[in-house]
């Protein structure tokens, strides 16, 4: 189950849907662990500004 959570968090982080801290928290891993997993999988790391903090998202 944790592997699925990590993959989901990686996808959401790479797509700029979640910031690094939030995605890592959702997966139950440290931000550094999530970043390393994305790099290892060949994914792209969002720009440093994307890690600045939580993003407010509203729904219509």
SULVEN-V896433 format. One record per backbone hydrogen bond with DSSP energy under -0.5 kcal/mol. CO is the residue of the C=O (numbers start at 1). NH is the residue of the N-H. E is the energy in kcal/mol with one decimal. If there is no record, write none. Layout:
co	nh	e
CO	NH	E
CO	NH	E
This chain:
co	nh	e
1	5	-2.0
2	6	-2.4
3	7	-2.4
4	8	-2.4
5	9	-2.5
6	10	-2.6
7	11	-2.2
8	12	-2.4
9	13	-2.5
10	14	-2.8
11	15	-1.9
12	17	-2.4
12	18	-1.6
13	16	-1.6
19	23	-2.6
20	24	-2.5
21	25	-2.3
22	26	-2.4
23	27	-1.7
24	28	-1.1
24	29	-2.4
30	34	-2.2
31	35	-2.4
32	36	-2.4
33	37	-2.1
34	38	-2.2
35	39	-2.2
36	40	-2.8
37	41	-1.8
38	43	-2.3
39	42	-1.3
44	46	-0.5
47	50	-2.2
48	51	-1.5
49	52	-1.3
